[in-house]
Amino acid sequence: MEVSPEFLMYMSFIGTASTALMQLLKQALPLSKKYIPLLTLGLGVGLALVPFPFTSVALAERVWAGALAGLGGTGIFENVQQSRKK
């Protein structure tokens, strides 16, 4: 399977945006840490569905990209934060 440059750019944007939005939500609302991955997954999927009329990427690929980018972006951010504390 060949991955298009549009798809990679799409995932990069979603990962960055979902991580930034999650950080804003964490600072604005009292969120339980156990729900953060689930919320980020939802943010990623939601952000993936927003540009529906402007992209040629299939619906299933957009949902998959949003889920992976949302979870991946938050996972990387949390790991960097933990390594800074040590």
C-alpha positions as CSV (number, residue, x, y, z in Angstrom):
1,M,0.0,0.0,0.0
2,E,1.4,3.4,-1.0
3,V,0.8,6.3,1.4
4,S,0.1,9.6,-0.3
5,P,1.9,12.8,0.7
6,E,-1.6,14.3,1.3
7,F,-2.4,11.6,3.8
8,L,0.9,12.1,5.7
9,M,0.4,15.9,5.8
10,Y,-3.2,15.3,7.0
11,M,-2.0,13.0,9.9
12,S,0.7,15.5,10.9
13,F,-1.8,18.3,11.2
14,I,-4.3,16.2,13.1
15,G,-1.6,15.0,15.5
16,T,-0.4,18.5,16.3
17,A,-3.8,20.0,16.5
18,S,-5.3,17.3,18.8
19,T,-2.3,17.5,21.1
20,A,-2.6,21.3,21.3
21,L,-6.3,21.1,21.9
22,M,-5.9,18.5,24.6
23,Q,-3.3,20.6,26.4
24,L,-5.8,23.5,26.4
25,L,-8.5,21.3,27.7
26,K,-6.3,19.9,30.5
27,Q,-5.5,23.4,31.6
28,A,-9.0,24.7,31.4
29,L,-10.9,21.7,32.8
30,P,-10.3,19.3,35.7
31,L,-9.8,16.1,33.6
32,S,-9.0,12.6,35.0
33,K,-5.7,11.3,33.6
34,K,-7.3,8.0,32.7
35,Y,-9.7,9.6,30.2
36,I,-7.1,11.7,28.4
37,P,-6.3,9.1,25.8
38,L,-10.0,8.5,25.0
39,L,-10.6,12.2,24.7
40,T,-7.6,12.7,22.5
41,L,-8.8,9.8,20.3
42,G,-12.2,11.6,20.0
43,L,-10.5,14.9,19.2
44,G,-8.3,13.2,16.5
45,V,-11.3,11.5,14.8
46,G,-13.3,14.7,15.1
47,L,-10.6,16.8,13.5
48,A,-10.2,14.2,10.8
49,L,-13.9,14.4,9.9
50,V,-14.0,18.3,9.7
51,P,-12.5,18.9,6.3
52,F,-14.8,16.4,4.6
53,P,-15.5,18.4,1.4
54,F,-12.0,19.6,1.0
55,T,-10.0,16.3,0.8
56,S,-10.0,13.3,-1.4
57,V,-9.0,10.9,1.4
58,A,-11.6,8.1,2.0
59,L,-13.7,8.3,5.2
60,A,-12.2,5.1,6.7
61,E,-8.7,6.4,6.1
62,R,-9.5,9.8,7.7
63,V,-11.0,8.2,10.8
64,W,-8.0,5.8,11.0
65,A,-5.6,8.8,10.5
66,G,-7.4,10.8,13.2
67,A,-7.3,8.0,15.7
68,L,-3.6,7.2,15.2
69,A,-2.5,10.9,15.0
70,G,-4.5,11.8,18.1
71,L,-3.2,9.0,20.3
72,G,0.3,9.2,18.8
73,G,0.6,12.9,19.4
74,T,-0.5,12.7,23.0
75,G,1.7,9.7,23.7
76,I,4.8,11.4,22.4
77,F,4.0,14.6,24.3
78,E,3.4,12.7,27.6
79,N,6.7,10.8,27.2
80,V,8.6,14.0,26.6
81,Q,7.0,15.6,29.6
82,Q,7.9,12.5,31.8
83,S,11.5,12.5,30.6
84,R,11.9,16.2,31.5
85,K,10.8,15.5,35.0
86,K,13.5,12.9,35.6
